[in-house]
């Protein structure tokens, strides 16, 4: 819209006294609505994943003995994380109902964008509003519709992706969305009542300021308000039901039942943990059987919950299910390797690390300056061309020589910073790789003999080679992922302050959906790799492949022998030719 070019910068809109308060609130809320929802949703997801992540496992010294009475390696006691720590559980029907309500909100925004397009191109003078702008809408309206449409589309995707259904993050977003929709409805009604959203009276002489387009907007606002209230109400009702259901359970915990011991302790005194014997189990594992009753008071006092017995297995067996972790659990797990990145033993390597980070910052600055310098060179060239066309001679002062040389210097600097940083990072990478591989080697070779007897050679070698993969992972995160996110945020900010919120919104939507699709594809590939790693049928499949290869190789010699008559015929022709000659 042409009127968007005449809109003052964002920092000057709030101080414009000519705009009424209701119009100003409507415009600013429309500009910031989708951005606030996105930032709040991402922040709430990060907080929720940290709160709902698994706690640090407590180390349990196993009392079960291995072959020859030797102690087994230290195991970790897993936690029961089957239930959400925050928020209720939902049935499949309730999840479907949430998806339906979210889909209606998304469809209402699609309808709003369709009505705006129809009104602008088929019921208004396109030539006039392309110069003067729309009298009933502006850049803020387009920003609001585009951002909200794609944001609520992502909310629908999240309701399908998250197997547990909506979480506290969705509830927080729906509350913020409800507040925004109420502001839109009230300010639109107030502005329309003052006839500032339509020019119908000046054209038709009608005193009614609420034309059909404003009525459609108000109806869609009201529909979204109702569905957001329904979403919040269903979620709150389910959460309240979960809290009420837990109260009788807490009351029942204080009463005695048939498993309550007569003396001290929390479990039955005739169950003992000290009488475990080893028996052979499937897959080479050991199953542990309890001795018959051992009625002692010490057992009743020192007995732990039987749920911990499920955790008393050897920790180095291949897992039978896919391990799914949140980003916080990954960061917490990889924090073990962060000390290997910092060369605390060498001051020279520490200086090189600081220089590498400084080079990364300089790269970001150069990435900002280069586009601006290109624009400056083009502007000076355009001015020089106009001066030459007007009859002025082309001189050194007129030609943008300095700007062109500075642009070339920036291009050279942009191409040299990356290889220079990689060259300086080689000693740090070697230091990290040496430390990680040495630590892995020492850890594996200090384990018990039972570990090495139960492991295959390839798995041990894979464990020893983890130093290279972890080192490359940390390097990619440090110098590729984090700078890329910083570049995206920086580009969106530059677009906002130079070209307005519309171009910044388009860049933001494009960047967010690119990141979402990238993370989704990476998670799908990761699940496939993990599934292939724990498939017990993989060995049988490899046996079949080996057998098929041998059969193919055995079929090859007869095929080569079948070509011998052709060779004999060629030799016979050669001999016949020699004989006749």
C-alpha positions, 0 to 999 in steps of 0.5 A: 500500500502506498500509504504505508510509505508515509507512515512515520517510523515506529518510534514516532507513532505513539507521540503523534497527537493527531491520531485518536486514542482508539485508532492508535491502540488498534494500530499498535495492537495489530502491529504487535499482536502476532509478534507478542504471541510468538515470543510468548509461545516460544518462551512458555515452551522453553519454560515448560520443557525445563519444568517438565524435563526429567530430573537428574537420575539418582545414582544407585549402587546395585547390590546384585553381583555379577559373575564371580561375585564381582560388583556390576557398574553403577546404575542410575535410578530412573524416574517415573515421568509418565504423567505431566507435571503441569497441566491435565491429561486429555482423551482423544475426543478432547484433543480432537475438540481442541483441534476443531476450535483452533481450526475455526480460529485459523479459518476465521483469519483466512476469511478476514484476509479474503474479505480484505482482498475482495474489498480492496480489489473488487469494491474499491478504486485500486488506482486511487488507493495504490497512491493514497492508501486505503481509507479503511485499512493500512499497513498495520491491518495487513501485518496483523492478518498475515502474522495471525494467520500463520501463527494460528496455523502453527498452533494447529500443527502443534496440537497434532505434533504434541502427543499429549495434547495442548499444554500450559503454553497453549493456555497462556497463548489463548489467554493473550489471544483473547485479550487481543481479540477483545481489544480489536473488537472494542477499538474497531467498534469505537472507531467505526462508530466515529466513522473513521473506518469507512467513507460510505457517507461521503459517497452515498450520503448514508448516516450509517457508519457500519457498512457490511465490511465492518460488520463482517470484521466484528462478527469474525472478532466475536467468533474468535472470542467465543472459540478462545473462551471455549478453549480456555474453559475446556482446558481449565475445567480439565485441569480443575478435574485433575486437581479434584481427583488427586485430593481423595488419593492424598487422603487415602495415603494416610490410612492403613491397607493390607500391605501396610506392615505392622512394625516400622517400614513402608512395605511388607516386612517379609519381602527382602532384597538381600536374598537375590540369586542370579539365574540365566535369563533371555538374551544373555541377561541375568534375572534375579529371584528373591528368596522366600520370606525372611522375617526380620525387623531390619528388612522392614525398616531398611526396605525400599520401594519395589519400584526401584527393583525395576531399575536394578539392571545392567546399564550397558544393555541395548535399549528396547525403546526409543529415547525421547528427550527435550532440548533442556535434557540435551543441554544438560547432558552435553554440559558434561562435554563443555569443559573439554572445549575450553583449553584451561591448560594453555593461555595461547589456546584461550586467546585463540578461542577469544579471537575466533569469537571476535571474528564471528562478531566481525562477520556479523557486522560485515554482513550488515555493512555490505548490503548498505554499501551496495545500496550506496554505490548504486545510488552514487552510480545512478546520480553519476548517470543522471549528471552525464545524461544532463551533459556533465563530464564524467570526472573522478569526483563524480564516479563513486570510486571510494565507495566501490573500493570500500565495497570490494574491501568488504567483500574480500574481508567477508571471504577471508574471515571464515577461513581465518576463523577455521584455521585458528580453530584447528588447535582448539578442535584438536585439543577437544578431540584429544581430551574427549577421545582420551576420556572415552578410552579411559572410561571404557577400559576401566569398566568391568569385564562383564561390560566387554563380554556383553558388548560387541566390538563394533559398539565399543569402537563406536563409543571410542569414536564419539569424541569426533562426533561430539566435537563436530556437534559442539563446533557446529552449534557454536559457529553455525547454529547460534550465528544463524539465529542471530543473523535472522533476528538481526535481519528482521530488526533491520527490515523493521527499522528501514522498511516498516513492519510489513517487510519485517513480518514477511521475513519473520514468517518465512524464517520461523517456518523455515526453522520449523520445517528444518527442525521437523525434518531433523527430528524425523531423521533422528527418530529413524536413526534411533529406530534402526539402532535398536531394531533386534531384527537388524542382525537377521537382516544382515544375515540375509543380505550376506547369504544373498551376496554369496548366492549372487557371487556363486552365480557369477562363475557360470555366467563367465563360463558361458562366454567361453564359446564366444572366445573359442569362436574368436580364436577359431576364426583367428586360426582359420585366417592364419591357415588360409594366409 
